[in-house]
Amino acid sequence: MTVQTFEDISLYVCITVLIVYMGYIVWDLAKKSNAGKFGTAILFFVLGLGVLGFIIKTVVVEVMGI
């Protein structure tokens, strides 16, 4: 395994773990603040937009070949 391959794999694994952990933090925040179903949905929607932006950026960079 080359260094580049290890870095690629570890980047995607660490980003995935970070996203899951952020989801747990948002869920815990919604639970502790009694946000209700609508408030919890809004919190996760905003978090999802951030994750979607990261995914779109990755796809665009791969398509452009940078």
Phi and psi restraints in degrees (range 20) as a CNS / XPLOR table:
assign (resid 1 and name C) (resid 2 and name N)
       (resid 2 and name CA) (resid 2 and name C) 1.0 -83.8 20.0 2
assign (resid 2 and name N) (resid 2 and name CA)
       (resid 2 and name C) (resid 3 and name N) 1.0 167.4 20.0 2
assign (resid 2 and name C) (resid 3 and name N)
       (resid 3 and name CA) (resid 3 and name C) 1.0 -63.8 20.0 2
assign (resid 3 and name N) (resid 3 and name CA)
       (resid 3 and name C) (resid 4 and name N) 1.0 -40.5 20.0 2
assign (resid 3 and name C) (resid 4 and name N)
       (resid 4 and name CA) (resid 4 and name C) 1.0 -61.8 20.0 2
assign (resid 4 and name N) (resid 4 and name CA)
       (resid 4 and name C) (resid 5 and name N) 1.0 -43.4 20.0 2
assign (resid 4 and name C) (resid 5 and name N)
       (resid 5 and name CA) (resid 5 and name C) 1.0 -63.8 20.0 2
assign (resid 5 and name N) (resid 5 and name CA)
       (resid 5 and name C) (resid 6 and name N) 1.0 -44.0 20.0 2
assign (resid 5 and name C) (resid 6 and name N)
       (resid 6 and name CA) (resid 6 and name C) 1.0 -61.2 20.0 2
assign (resid 6 and name N) (resid 6 and name CA)
       (resid 6 and name C) (resid 7 and name N) 1.0 -42.6 20.0 2
assign (resid 6 and name C) (resid 7 and name N)
       (resid 7 and name CA) (resid 7 and name C) 1.0 -65.4 20.0 2
assign (resid 7 and name N) (resid 7 and name CA)
       (resid 7 and name C) (resid 8 and name N) 1.0 -39.8 20.0 2
assign (resid 7 and name C) (resid 8 and name N)
       (resid 8 and name CA) (resid 8 and name C) 1.0 -63.4 20.0 2
assign (resid 8 and name N) (resid 8 and name CA)
       (resid 8 and name C) (resid 9 and name N) 1.0 -47.5 20.0 2
assign (resid 8 and name C) (resid 9 and name N)
       (resid 9 and name CA) (resid 9 and name C) 1.0 -64.5 20.0 2
assign (resid 9 and name N) (resid 9 and name CA)
       (resid 9 and name C) (resid 10 and name N) 1.0 -45.9 20.0 2
assign (resid 9 and name C) (resid 10 and name N)
       (resid 10 and name CA) (resid 10 and name C) 1.0 -67.1 20.0 2
assign (resid 10 and name N) (resid 10 and name CA)
       (resid 10 and name C) (resid 11 and name N) 1.0 -31.9 20.0 2
assign (resid 10 and name C) (resid 11 and name N)
       (resid 11 and name CA) (resid 11 and name C) 1.0 -62.0 20.0 2
assign (resid 11 and name N) (resid 11 and name CA)
       (resid 11 and name C) (resid 12 and name N) 1.0 -50.3 20.0 2
assign (resid 11 and name C) (resid 12 and name N)
       (resid 12 and name CA) (resid 12 and name C) 1.0 -68.3 20.0 2
assign (resid 12 and name N) (resid 12 and name CA)
       (resid 12 and name C) (resid 13 and name N) 1.0 -36.2 20.0 2
assign (resid 12 and name C) (resid 13 and name N)
       (resid 13 and name CA) (resid 13 and name C) 1.0 -67.0 20.0 2
assign (resid 13 and name N) (resid 13 and name CA)
       (resid 13 and name C) (resid 14 and name N) 1.0 -46.5 20.0 2
assign (resid 13 and name C) (resid 14 and name N)
       (resid 14 and name CA) (resid 14 and name C) 1.0 -67.4 20.0 2
assign (resid 14 and name N) (resid 14 and name CA)
       (resid 14 and name C) (resid 15 and name N) 1.0 -38.3 20.0 2
assign (resid 14 and name C) (resid 15 and name N)
       (resid 15 and name CA) (resid 15 and name C) 1.0 -64.6 20.0 2
assign (resid 15 and name N) (resid 15 and name CA)
       (resid 15 and name C) (resid 16 and name N) 1.0 -41.2 20.0 2
assign (resid 15 and name C) (resid 16 and name N)
       (resid 16 and name CA) (resid 16 and name C) 1.0 -62.6 20.0 2
assign (resid 16 and name N) (resid 16 and name CA)
       (resid 16 and name C) (resid 17 and name N) 1.0 -45.0 20.0 2
assign (resid 16 and name C) (resid 17 and name N)
       (resid 17 and name CA) (resid 17 and name C) 1.0 -62.6 20.0 2
assign (resid 17 and name N) (resid 17 and name CA)
       (resid 17 and name C) (resid 18 and name N) 1.0 -41.1 20.0 2
assign (resid 17 and name C) (resid 18 and name N)
       (resid 18 and name CA) (resid 18 and name C) 1.0 -63.3 20.0 2
assign (resid 18 and name N) (resid 18 and name CA)
       (resid 18 and name C) (resid 19 and name N) 1.0 -42.0 20.0 2
assign (resid 18 and name C) (resid 19 and name N)
       (resid 19 and name CA) (resid 19 and name C) 1.0 -64.6 20.0 2
assign (resid 19 and name N) (resid 19 and name CA)
       (resid 19 and name C) (resid 20 and name N) 1.0 -43.2 20.0 2
assign (resid 19 and name C) (resid 20 and name N)
       (resid 20 and name CA) (resid 20 and name C) 1.0 -63.2 20.0 2
assign (resid 20 and name N) (resid 20 and name CA)
       (resid 20 and name C) (resid 21 and name N) 1.0 -41.8 20.0 2
assign (resid 20 and name C) (resid 21 and name N)
       (resid 21 and name CA) (resid 21 and name C) 1.0 -64.8 20.0 2
assign (resid 21 and name N) (resid 21 and name CA)
       (resid 21 and name C) (resid 22 and name N) 1.0 -40.1 20.0 2
assign (resid 21 and name C) (resid 22 and name N)
       (resid 22 and name CA) (resid 22 and name C) 1.0 -64.0 20.0 2
assign (resid 22 and name N) (resid 22 and name CA)
       (resid 22 and name C) (resid 23 and name N) 1.0 -36.7 20.0 2
assign (resid 22 and name C) (resid 23 and name N)
       (resid 23 and name CA) (resid 23 and name C) 1.0 -62.0 20.0 2
assign (resid 23 and name N) (resid 23 and name CA)
       (resid 23 and name C) (resid 24 and name N) 1.0 -41.9 20.0 2
assign (resid 23 and name C) (resid 24 and name N)
       (resid 24 and name CA) (resid 24 and name C) 1.0 -63.1 20.0 2
assign (resid 24 and name N) (resid 24 and name CA)
       (resid 24 and name C) (resid 25 and name N) 1.0 -41.5 20.0 2
assign (resid 24 and name C) (resid 25 and name N)
       (resid 25 and name CA) (resid 25 and name C) 1.0 -62.9 20.0 2
assign (resid 25 and name N) (resid 25 and name CA)
       (resid 25 and name C) (resid 26 and name N) 1.0 -43.3 20.0 2
assign (resid 25 and name C) (resid 26 and name N)
       (resid 26 and name CA) (resid 26 and name C) 1.0 -65.0 20.0 2
assign (resid 26 and name N) (resid 26 and name CA)
       (resid 26 and name C) (resid 27 and name N) 1.0 -43.5 20.0 2
assign (resid 26 and name C) (resid 27 and name N)
       (resid 27 and name CA) (resid 27 and name C) 1.0 -61.0 20.0 2
assign (resid 27 and name N) (resid 27 and name CA)
       (resid 27 and name C) (resid 28 and name N) 1.0 -44.3 20.0 2
assign (resid 27 and name C) (resid 28 and name N)
       (resid 28 and name CA) (resid 28 and name C) 1.0 -64.9 20.0 2
assign (resid 28 and name N) (resid 28 and name CA)
       (resid 28 and name C) (resid 29 and name N) 1.0 -40.4 20.0 2
assign (resid 28 and name C) (resid 29 and name N)
       (resid 29 and name CA) (resid 29 and name C) 1.0 -62.5 20.0 2
assign (resid 29 and name N) (resid 29 and name CA)
       (resid 29 and name C) (resid 30 and name N) 1.0 -44.2 20.0 2
assign (resid 29 and name C) (resid 30 and name N)
       (resid 30 and name CA) (resid 30 and name C) 1.0 -64.7 20.0 2
assign (resid 30 and name N) (resid 30 and name CA)
       (resid 30 and name C) (resid 31 and name N) 1.0 -38.7 20.0 2
assign (resid 30 and name C) (resid 31 and name N)
       (resid 31 and name CA) (resid 31 and name C) 1.0 -67.1 20.0 2
assign (resid 31 and name N) (resid 31 and name CA)
       (resid 31 and name C) (resid 32 and name N) 1.0 -45.5 20.0 2
assign (resid 31 and name C) (resid 32 and name N)
       (resid 32 and name CA) (resid 32 and name C) 1.0 -71.5 20.0 2
assign (resid 32 and name N) (resid 32 and name CA)
       (resid 32 and name C) (resid 33 and name N) 1.0 -27.1 20.0 2
assign (resid 32 and name C) (resid 33 and name N)
       (resid 33 and name CA) (resid 33 and name C) 1.0 -95.0 20.0 2
assign (resid 33 and name N) (resid 33 and name CA)
       (resid 33 and name C) (resid 34 and name N) 1.0 3.9 20.0 2
assign (resid 33 and name C) (resid 34 and name N)
       (resid 34 and name CA) (resid 34 and name C) 1.0 52.9 20.0 2
assign (resid 34 and name N) (resid 34 and name CA)
       (resid 34 and name C) (resid 35 and name N) 1.0 49.5 20.0 2
assign (resid 34 and name C) (resid 35 and name N)
       (resid 35 and name CA) (resid 35 and name C) 1.0 -70.6 20.0 2
assign (resid 35 and name N) (resid 35 and name CA)
       (resid 35 and name C) (resid 36 and name N) 1.0 -21.7 20.0 2
assign (resid 35 and name C) (resid 36 and name N)
       (resid 36 and name CA) (resid 36 and name C) 1.0 80.7 20.0 2
assign (resid 36 and name N) (resid 36 and name CA)
       (resid 36 and name C) (resid 37 and name N) 1.0 179.0 20.0 2
assign (resid 36 and name C) (resid 37 and name N)
       (resid 37 and name CA) (resid 37 and name C) 1.0 -68.5 20.0 2
assign (resid 37 and name N) (resid 37 and name CA)
       (resid 37 and name C) (resid 38 and name N) 1.0 -42.8 20.0 2
assign (resid 37 and name C) (resid 38 and name N)
       (resid 38 and name CA) (resid 38 and name C) 1.0 -67.1 20.0 2
assign (resid 38 and name N) (resid 38 and name CA)
       (resid 38 and name C) (resid 39 and name N) 1.0 -44.7 20.0 2
assign (resid 38 and name C) (resid 39 and name N)
       (resid 39 and name CA) (resid 39 and name C) 1.0 -63.2 20.0 2
assign (resid 39 and name N) (resid 39 and name CA)
       (resid 39 and name C) (resid 40 and name N) 1.0 -39.6 20.0 2
assign (resid 39 and name C) (resid 40 and name N)
       (resid 40 and name CA) (resid 40 and name C) 1.0 -65.1 20.0 2
assign (resid 40 and name N) (resid 40 and name CA)
       (resid 40 and name C) (resid 41 and name N) 1.0 -41.2 20.0 2
assign (resid 40 and name C) (resid 41 and name N)
       (resid 41 and name CA) (resid 41 and name C) 1.0 -62.6 20.0 2
assign (resid 41 and name N) (resid 41 and name CA)
       (resid 41 and name C) (resid 42 and name N) 1.0 -41.3 20.0 2
assign (resid 41 and name C) (resid 42 and name N)
       (resid 42 and name CA) (resid 42 and name C) 1.0 -64.3 20.0 2
assign (resid 42 and name N) (resid 42 and name CA)
       (resid 42 and name C) (resid 43 and name N) 1.0 -43.7 20.0 2
assign (resid 42 and name C) (resid 43 and name N)
       (resid 43 and name CA) (resid 43 and name C) 1.0 -59.4 20.0 2
assign (resid 43 and name N) (resid 43 and name CA)
       (resid 43 and name C) (resid 44 and name N) 1.0 -46.0 20.0 2
assign (resid 43 and name C) (resid 44 and name N)
       (resid 44 and name CA) (resid 44 and name C) 1.0 -70.3 20.0 2
assign (resid 44 and name N) (resid 44 and name CA)
       (resid 44 and name C) (resid 45 and name N) 1.0 -32.0 20.0 2
assign (resid 44 and name C) (resid 45 and name N)
       (resid 45 and name CA) (resid 45 and name C) 1.0 -62.8 20.0 2
assign (resid 45 and name N) (resid 45 and name CA)
       (resid 45 and name C) (resid 46 and name N) 1.0 -44.8 20.0 2
assign (resid 45 and name C) (resid 46 and name N)
       (resid 46 and name CA) (resid 46 and name C) 1.0 -65.6 20.0 2
assign (resid 46 and name N) (resid 46 and name CA)
       (resid 46 and name C) (resid 47 and name N) 1.0 -42.2 20.0 2
assign (resid 46 and name C) (resid 47 and name N)
       (resid 47 and name CA) (resid 47 and name C) 1.0 -62.5 20.0 2
assign (resid 47 and name N) (resid 47 and name CA)
       (resid 47 and name C) (resid 48 and name N) 1.0 -40.1 20.0 2
assign (resid 47 and name C) (resid 48 and name N)
       (resid 48 and name CA) (resid 48 and name C) 1.0 -63.2 20.0 2
assign (resid 48 and name N) (resid 48 and name CA)
       (resid 48 and name C) (resid 49 and name N) 1.0 -35.5 20.0 2
assign (resid 48 and name C) (resid 49 and name N)
       (resid 49 and name CA) (resid 49 and name C) 1.0 -63.8 20.0 2
assign (resid 49 and name N) (resid 49 and name CA)
       (resid 49 and name C) (resid 50 and name N) 1.0 -38.8 20.0 2
assign (resid 49 and name C) (resid 50 and name N)
       (resid 50 and name CA) (resid 50 and name C) 1.0 -64.4 20.0 2
assign (resid 50 and name N) (resid 50 and name CA)
       (resid 50 and name C) (resid 51 and name N) 1.0 -43.0 20.0 2
assign (resid 50 and name C) (resid 51 and name N)
       (resid 51 and name CA) (resid 51 and name C) 1.0 -65.9 20.0 2
assign (resid 51 and name N) (resid 51 and name CA)
       (resid 51 and name C) (resid 52 and name N) 1.0 -42.2 20.0 2
assign (resid 51 and name C) (resid 52 and name N)
       (resid 52 and name CA) (resid 52 and name C) 1.0 -60.8 20.0 2
assign (resid 52 and name N) (resid 52 and name CA)
       (resid 52 and name C) (resid 53 and name N) 1.0 -39.9 20.0 2
assign (resid 52 and name C) (resid 53 and name N)
       (resid 53 and name CA) (resid 53 and name C) 1.0 -61.4 20.0 2
assign (resid 53 and name N) (resid 53 and name CA)
       (resid 53 and name C) (resid 54 and name N) 1.0 -41.1 20.0 2
assign (resid 53 and name C) (resid 54 and name N)
       (resid 54 and name CA) (resid 54 and name C) 1.0 -64.2 20.0 2
assign (resid 54 and name N) (resid 54 and name CA)
       (resid 54 and name C) (resid 55 and name N) 1.0 -42.5 20.0 2
assign (resid 54 and name C) (resid 55 and name N)
       (resid 55 and name CA) (resid 55 and name C) 1.0 -66.1 20.0 2
assign (resid 55 and name N) (resid 55 and name CA)
       (resid 55 and name C) (resid 56 and name N) 1.0 -43.6 20.0 2
assign (resid 55 and name C) (resid 56 and name N)
       (resid 56 and name CA) (resid 56 and name C) 1.0 -62.5 20.0 2
assign (resid 56 and name N) (resid 56 and name CA)
       (resid 56 and name C) (resid 57 and name N) 1.0 -41.7 20.0 2
assign (resid 56 and name C) (resid 57 and name N)
       (resid 57 and name CA) (resid 57 and name C) 1.0 -60.9 20.0 2
assign (resid 57 and name N) (resid 57 and name CA)
       (resid 57 and name C) (resid 58 and name N) 1.0 -42.8 20.0 2
assign (resid 57 and name C) (resid 58 and name N)
       (resid 58 and name CA) (resid 58 and name C) 1.0 -63.3 20.0 2
assign (resid 58 and name N) (resid 58 and name CA)
       (resid 58 and name C) (resid 59 and name N) 1.0 -43.1 20.0 2
assign (resid 58 and name C) (resid 59 and name N)
       (resid 59 and name CA) (resid 59 and name C) 1.0 -65.4 20.0 2
assign (resid 59 and name N) (resid 59 and name CA)
       (resid 59 and name C) (resid 60 and name N) 1.0 -43.4 20.0 2
assign (resid 59 and name C) (resid 60 and name N)
       (resid 60 and name CA) (resid 60 and name C) 1.0 -63.4 20.0 2
assign (resid 60 and name N) (resid 60 and name CA)
       (resid 60 and name C) (resid 61 and name N) 1.0 -41.8 20.0 2
assign (resid 60 and name C) (resid 61 and name N)
       (resid 61 and name CA) (resid 61 and name C) 1.0 -64.2 20.0 2
assign (resid 61 and name N) (resid 61 and name CA)
       (resid 61 and name C) (resid 62 and name N) 1.0 -40.7 20.0 2
assign (resid 61 and name C) (resid 62 and name N)
       (resid 62 and name CA) (resid 62 and name C) 1.0 -67.2 20.0 2
assign (resid 62 and name N) (resid 62 and name CA)
       (resid 62 and name C) (resid 63 and name N) 1.0 -39.5 20.0 2
assign (resid 62 and name C) (resid 63 and name N)
       (resid 63 and name CA) (resid 63 and name C) 1.0 -67.5 20.0 2
assign (resid 63 and name N) (resid 63 and name CA)
       (resid 63 and name C) (resid 64 and name N) 1.0 -40.1 20.0 2
assign (resid 63 and name C) (resid 64 and name N)
       (resid 64 and name CA) (resid 64 and name C) 1.0 -74.1 20.0 2
assign (resid 64 and name N) (resid 64 and name CA)
       (resid 64 and name C) (resid 65 and name N) 1.0 -20.7 20.0 2
assign (resid 64 and name C) (resid 65 and name N)
       (resid 65 and name CA) (resid 65 and name C) 1.0 76.8 20.0 2
assign (resid 65 and name N) (resid 65 and name CA)
       (resid 65 and name C) (resid 66 and name N) 1.0 27.9 20.0 2
